[in-house]
């Protein structure tokens, strides 16, 4: 989306949410609600007061006249307007910003049982990745394909850690070096809004210290979309297995990615 159009869309969205919010729901004192109100919902100055920002600047945000709005200011606006999760996510997507509260919103323990059940229902290899590519669920077919990596309880199974810190990945993955380079570029694209996240920084530091190829690939700052496509693996017996990778986002948990490996036709 063009910057000017994005700013206008952001302002219009905030304006409509302000107009739809009942003043009493915002916790305004009864005195502020007395008298005739010509404006539906909240007034601009009321939202600005709730957010702790100037009326002029808030007005510019609604009018799409600001070059940039900080994530912290957007979070205060979202809180003041009591936006539910879907609308809050949409607000930050329009602004192209990371929600400061996002890392704390999704813990592994909160994954709904039905999401985990979906993974187990696939006959082909399937696994579920969280925002830092930790593997939080997998099915028997994935366990069979990837062997002991998923069963190692000494550390959380992480796709990048497997690729760059495991000798098994080198022998299992056909064209390992090419795939490893692409995987780094896919990860950078996937976590663009999380590059200052402590978990991401720790993972990058760990892999940079133990693998020179990862270090070089990360410094290149290459970015490609995680689009799936053909994946080839070689079994210990020398048999080559070909799959088509198809990725899905979990609708109510966009931090989770379902990766499926469908057997490719000869």
Secondary structure, 3 states (H helix, E strand, C coil): CCHHHHHHHHHHHHHHHHHHCCHHHHCCCHHHHCCCCCCCCCCHHHHHHHHCCCHHHHHHHHCCCCCCCCHHHHHHHHHHCCCCHHHHHHHHHHHCCCCCCHHHHCCHHHCCHHHHHHHHHCCCEEEEECCCCEEEEECHHHHHHHHHHHHCCCCCCEHHHHHHHCHHHHHHECCHHHHHHHHHHHHHHHCHHHCCCHHHHHHHHHHHHHCHHHHHHHHHCCCCCCCCEEEEEECCCCCEEEEEEEEEEECCEEEEEEEEEEECCC
